[in-house]
Amino acid sequence: MKKIRVLIADGSYVFSEGLKNILNAEKNIEVLACISEFNKLENLLSETEAELLMIDYSSRFFDENKLSEVCLKFPNIKVIAITSELPRIRIVTAIRSGITGYLLKDCCKEEIIEAVNETINGKQFFCGNVFGILQETEEEKTDKCEGVALSKREIEIIQLIAEGLTNREIADRLFLSSHTVNTHRKNIMHKLRLKNTAGIVIYALKENLIHAD
């Protein structure tokens, strides 16, 4: 079985070793090294066949600028940020730099493993808590509006749900993880105060997001 080759970049030895043990316990994942300095990280990214980098850009020797530099210099390496909870602006900046996933350090083992597998398959993965932080950002921008603010992605998902696609089918269509689609779905239902899929379909029809053929 081909293993997913991972590098961990974090200033905390204890956290890095703990994460390494979690990942190495999986049959399809291999941690090549844990790094705490940016120069060593660049060298290893150049010298090894790493496919995935898990980085705490808020720890010692790393920051948003270095994260952006890594994403630009090594475009074939998929990057998951894994940090403690940070101000929203720092999370948004990291996402804009080109990362393909984002976890908080208090995520459970199952969520971490799912993030690795989904990201390596070309899908974006953001844990539920990060989604919550990003959602607060959108709400702050639109707090003077009396209507419901839906993102373009949420509208896309509403349309696909109304067309009868499952979470897995939507995930495959949009190159997202099922977890991410499910989180979007929950946010949509919360925003629109809906209780089930039928409510989403009715909303889509009322708003002319789909045609009633």
NUMITOR-413259 format. One record per residue: x, y, z of N, C-alpha, C in turn. Coordinates in steps of 0.02 Angstrom, whole numbers, padded with zeros to 5 digits, always signed. Layout:
XYZXYZXYZ
...
END
This chain:
+00042-00060+00000+00000+00000+00000+00044+00063+00000
+00029+00108-00047+00066+00170-00049+00045+00215+00009
+00093+00242+00044+00078+00283+00102+00080+00357+00085
+00038+00396+00120+00039+00469+00113+00099+00495+00152
+00143+00530+00119+00205+00553+00151+00195+00624+00178
+00204+00631+00244+00187+00693+00279+00247+00723+00314
+00251+00790+00312+00298+00828+00353+00257+00868+00404
+00283+00872+00465+00251+00912+00517+00297+00970+00535
+00271+01031+00533+00310+01090+00551+00276+01126+00609
+00308+01123+00667+00278+01151+00728+00333+01166+00778
+00327+01222+00813+00377+01241+00862+00374+01201+00926
+00320+01164+00936+00311+01124+00998+00331+01052+00986
+00383+01029+01020+00406+00960+01014+00352+00911+01037
+00320+00928+01092+00269+00883+01120+00211+00874+01072
+00187+00929+01044+00131+00924+00997+00151+00886+00934
+00210+00902+00907+00233+00869+00846+00237+00794+00855
+00266+00772+00911+00273+00701+00924+00205+00668+00933
+00159+00702+00966+00092+00675+00975+00056+00667+00909
+00061+00718+00866+00029+00715+00800+00062+00660+00758
+00128+00655+00762+00163+00603+00724+00139+00533+00744
+00130+00522+00809+00107+00457+00833+00037+00441+00808
-00006+00492+00807-00075+00482+00783-00074+00462+00709
-00034+00498+00670-00032+00485+00597+00003+00419+00581
+00058+00405+00614+00095+00343+00599+00057+00281+00620
+00006+00288+00662-00034+00231+00682-00080+00208+00625
-00088+00251+00574-00129+00235+00516-00087+00198+00464
-00114+00146+00435-00076+00104+00388-00057+00141+00324
-00096+00193+00306-00084+00227+00242-00048+00294+00250
-00022+00309+00310+00011+00374+00321+00081+00363+00351
+00129+00401+00327+00197+00398+00354+00223+00469+00365
+00242+00485+00427+00272+00550+00442+00347+00545+00429
+00371+00585+00382+00442+00583+00363+00486+00619+00414
+00460+00674+00442+00500+00712+00489+00457+00765+00524
+00481+00786+00582+00451+00843+00618+00503+00899+00618
+00483+00959+00599+00530+01015+00592+00506+01074+00634
+00554+01108+00664+00537+01167+00704+00569+01231+00678
+00606+01226+00621+00638+01285+00593+00623+01290+00518
+00613+01351+00495+00592+01362+00426+00644+01339+00375
+00708+01352+00388+00761+01332+00341+00763+01257+00332
+00755+01220+00386+00754+01147+00381+00692+01124+00342
+00637+01159+00351+00576+01141+00316+00586+01148+00241
+00614+01203+00219+00627+01213+00147+00671+01158+00119
+00723+01141+00156+00769+01089+00133+00734+01022+00126
+00693+01004+00175+00658+00940+00173+00606+00938+00118
+00572+00993+00107+00523+00995+00053+00557+00985-00015
+00618+01009-00021+00656+01002-00083+00685+00932-00091
+00706+00903-00035+00745+00840-00038+00702+00778-00032
+00645+00782+00001+00604+00722+00011+00547+00720-00039
+00510+00666-00038+00452+00659-00081+00388+00670-00042
+00390+00719+00003+00331+00734+00044+00273+00757+00000
+00213+00735+00017+00153+00754-00020+00110+00804+00019
+00118+00803+00085+00074+00843+00127+00114+00875+00183
+00103+00939+00194+00134+00976+00250+00080+00996+00299
+00090+00978+00362+00045+01001+00416+00085+01051+00457
+00062+01114+00459+00103+01167+00488+00063+01212+00535
+00095+01228+00591+00068+01279+00636+00106+01343+00620
+00077+01385+00577+00111+01446+00555+00113+01499+00610
+00079+01485+00667+00080+01533+00722+00134+01516+00774
+00169+01460+00763+00220+01440+00812+00287+01473+00797
+00337+01460+00838+00403+01490+00829+00431+01475+00760
+00463+01524+00730+00499+01518+00666+00453+01514+00605
+00387+01514+00616+00341+01513+00560+00292+01571+00566
+00266+01596+00510+00215+01647+00511+00178+01646+00444
+00129+01691+00435+00089+01691+00374+00132+01703+00312
+00183+01745+00317+00226+01758+00259+00264+01696+00238
+00290+01660+00286+00326+01598+00271+00279+01545+00243
+00218+01544+00270+00168+01497+00244+00153+01512+00171
+00144+01575+00155+00131+01595+00086+00190+01578+00041
+00250+01587+00067+00311+01571+00029+00314+01497+00012
+00297+01455+00061+00297+01383+00050+00246+01364-00004
+00186+01392+00000+00133+01376-00048+00152+01397-00119
+00188+01452-00126+00209+01476-00192+00268+01436-00219
+00315+01420-00175+00376+01387-00196+00366+01312-00209
+00318+01282-00173+00305+01210-00180+00231+01199-00195
+00209+01218-00255+00137+01214-00271+00108+01144-00272
+00151+01093-00279+00126+01024-00281+00117+00993-00212
+00141+01028-00161+00133+01005-00092+00067+01030-00065
+00026+00985-00040-00037+01006-00009-00023+01026+00063
-00057+01078+00086-00041+01107+00151-00103+01110+00195
-00098+01082+00255-00150+01089+00306-00121+01130+00363
-00154+01186+00378-00135+01225+00437-00168+01192+00497
-00130+01186+00551-00158+01158+00613-00133+01201+00671
-00177+01241+00699-00158+01291+00749-00206+01290+00808
-00188+01327+00859-00236+01342+00912-00284+01394+00883
-00338+01409+00919-00385+01459+00893-00351+01527+00887
-00359+01558+00829-00326+01622+00814-00379+01674+00795
-00359+01738+00795-00406+01789+00770-00427+01774+00698
-00488+01791+00681-00516+01774+00616-00473+01799+00558
-00445+01859+00565-00407+01888+00510-00346+01845+00493
-00316+01814+00544-00257+01772+00531-00277+01707+00496
-00334+01680+00512-00358+01620+00478-00374+01636+00405
-00408+01692+00394-00425+01712+00326-00362+01723+00285
-00311+01755+00314-00248+01768+00279-00215+01702+00260
-00216+01653+00305-00186+01588+00291-00222+01553+00233
-00288+01556+00234-00327+01524+00181-00311+01556+00113
-00306+01622+00113-00291+01658+00051-00220+01643+00025
-00176+01620+00069-00108+01606+00048-00104+01543+00006
-00156+01501+00009-00156+01442-00034-00160+01375+00001
-00172+01374+00067-00177+01310+00102-00239+01272+00077
-00237+01206+00086-00292+01165+00062-00335+01137+00118
-00316+01151+00180-00355+01127+00236-00337+01165+00299
-00382+01164+00348-00369+01199+00411-00401+01161+00469
-00361+01146+00520-00384+01113+00580-00364+01153+00641
-00402+01148+00694-00381+01174+00758-00351+01117+00799
-00306+01134+00844-00269+01082+00880-00312+01042+00929
-00373+01065+00942-00416+01026+00985-00463+00980+00946
-00451+00973+00880-00490+00926+00840-00477+00855+00863
-00526+00812+00854-00518+00742+00875-00475+00704+00824
-00451+00646+00845-00409+00604+00803-00443+00589+00736
-00507+00571+00739-00543+00552+00678-00545+00609+00628
-00554+00670+00653-00558+00728+00608-00490+00742+00576
-00436+00732+00614-00369+00742+00588-00355+00692+00531
-00371+00629+00543-00359+00577+00493-00401+00591+00431
-00464+00610+00441-00507+00625+00383-00479+00683+00343
-00453+00734+00378-00425+00792+00344-00366+00772+00300
-00323+00728+00325-00265+00706+00286-00288+00669+00223
-00334+00622+00232-00357+00581+00175-00394+00622+00123
-00437+00667+00146-00476+00707+00099-00431+00757+00062
-00385+00788+00099-00341+00837+00068-00296+00806+00016
-00269+00747+00030-00224+00715-00017-00262+00693-00080
-00328+00687-00074-00369+00669-00132-00393+00731-00170
-00364+00788-00154-00378+00849-00192-00438+00889-00168
-00462+00875-00108-00520+00910-00082-00500+00957-00026
-00539+01010-00016-00527+01056+00039-00560+01029+00102
-00527+01039+00159-00555+01015+00222-00545+01069+00275
-00600+01092+00304-00597+01140+00359-00639+01113+00416
-00610+01109+00475-00647+01081+00532-00705+01127+00550
-00753+01099+00586-00814+01136+00603-00801+01200+00641
-00752+01199+00686-00737+01260+00725-00710+01316+00682
-00668+01298+00633-00642+01349+00586-00699+01378+00545
-00745+01334+00523-00804+01359+00486-00843+01409+00528
-00849+01393+00593-00886+01439+00638-00853+01507+00642
-00786+01507+00646-00749+01570+00649-00757+01609+00584
-00753+01575+00527-00760+01609+00463-00831+01635+00454
-00880+01597+00479-00950+01618+00474-00961+01682+00513
-00929+01688+00571-00935+01750+00610-00909+01809+00570
-00856+01798+00532-00828+01851+00490-00880+01876+00440
-00913+01829+00407-00964+01848+00357-01021+01885+00390
-01043+01863+00449-01099+01894+00482-01082+01965+00504
-01019+01976+00525-00999+02042+00546-01002+02091+00487
-00984+02066+00428-00984+02109+00369-01055+02127+00348
-01104+02086+00367-01172+02097+00342-01221+02108+00399
-01196+02130+00457-01241+02135+00514-01292+02191+00508
-01285+02235+00458-01334+02288+00449-01388+02269+00399
-01380+02210+00371-01428+02187+00321-01482+02146+00354
-01545+02158+00337-01599+02122+00368-01610+02053+00336
-01584+02044+00275-01593+01980+00242-01543+01928+00266
-01546+01869+00235-01500+01815+00251-01442+01816+00202
-01381+01818+00227-01322+01821+00184-01296+01750+00172
-01302+01727+00110-01276+01662+00090-01216+01672+00046
-01164+01632+00057-01105+01636+00015-01119+01602-00052
-01076+01614-00101-01084+01582-00167-01081+01506-00160
-01036+01482-00116-01030+01410-00105-01094+01382-00076
-01124+01417-00028-01186+01393+00002-01242+01390-00049
-01246+01439-00093-01297+01439-00146-01286+01379-00193
-01223+01366-00210-01207+01308-00252-01232+01244-00219
-01219+01237-00154-01238+01176-00118-01314+01171-00113
-01348+01226-00102-01422+01225-00101-01448+01199-00167
-01421+01224-00222-01443+01202-00289-01433+01127-00298
-01375+01103-00277-01360+01032-00286-01402+00987-00241
-01415+01011-00179-01460+00974-00135-01529+00970-00166
-01552+01027-00192-01619+01029-00223-01623+00985-00285
-01567+00973-00317-01566+00928-00375-01564+00855-00355
-01558+00843-00289-01561+00774-00265-01495+00741-00253
-01439+00779-00255-01374+00749-00244-01362+00736-00170
-01326+00683-00154-01307+00667-00086-01246+00709-00066
-01229+00708-00001-01170+00744+00022-01108+00720-00015
-01101+00654-00024-01043+00627-00059-01040+00650-00131
-01098+00650-00165-01100+00671-00235-01084+00746-00241
-01109+00785-00194-01093+00857-00194-01019+00868-00182
-00991+00830-00135-00920+00835-00119-00878+00819-00181
-00896+00767-00217-00859+00748-00277-00866+00801-00332
-00926+00829-00338-00938+00880-00389-00898+00944-00376
-00893+00964-00312-00861+01028-00295-00790+01019-00270
-00765+00957-00270-00697+00943-00245-00689+00965-00173
-00738+00948-00132-00736+00960-00060-00741+00894-00024
-00728+00894+00041-00738+00833+00080-00812+00829+00100
-00835+00768+00115-00904+00759+00138-00915+00798+00203
-00863+00799+00244-00866+00836+00308-00880+00910+00295
-00844+00938+00247-00853+01009+00231-00923+01023+00204
-00947+00979+00160-01015+00987+00133-01066+00983+00189
-01057+00935+00235-01104+00928+00290-01105+00990+00334
-01046+01020+00345-01042+01081+00385-01078+01138+00350
-01068+01144+00284-01104+01194+00245-01179+01184+00252
-01200+01121+00247-01271+01104+00250-01301+01126+00317
-01265+01113+00371-01289+01133+00438-01294+01209+00443
-01243+01244+00416-01244+01317+00418-01302+01345+00378
-01316+01315+00320-01372+01337+00278-01438+01329+00316
-01447+01271+00346-01510+01258+00382-01517+01304+00442
-01460+01319+00475-01462+01365+00532-01480+01436+00509
-01448+01459+00456-01461+01527+00430-01533+01535+00407
-01559+01485+00372-01626+01490+00343-01680+01464+00390
-01658+01439+00448-01705+01412+00498-01747+01356+00469
-01713+01310+00436-01746+01253+00405-01732+01190+00446
-01776+01141+00441-01769+01081+00482-01749+01019+00442
-01758+01021+00376-01743+00961+00337-01728+00979+00264
-01713+00927+00225-01696+00936+00155-01754+00964+00115
-01814+00944+00132-01873+00969+00097-01877+01045+00102
-01859+01072+00160-01859+01144+00169-01809+01178+00123
-01751+01146+00113-01700+01174+00068-01726+01175-00004
-01760+01121-00024-01787+01117-00092-01840+01171-00103
-01884+01180-00054-01936+01231-00059-01905+01301-00063
-01853+01313-00023-01818+01377-00025-01788+01389-00094
-01756+01337-00122-01725+01343-00188-01776+01360-00241
-01835+01330-00236-01888+01344-00285-01914+01415-00277
-01925+01437-00215-01951+01504-00203-01903+01558-00227
-01838+01544-00220-01787+01594-00238-01763+01585-00310
-01797+01540-00348-01779+01528-00418-01707+01504-00427
-01683+01466-00378-01616+01437-00383-01617+01374-00426
-01675+01344-00431-01685+01287-00477-01752+01297-00512
-01762+01261-00566-01824+01266-00603-01871+01210-00583
-01934+01225-00576-01984+01174-00559-02008+01141-00623
-01968+01094-00648-01986+01061-00712-02043+01011-00701
END
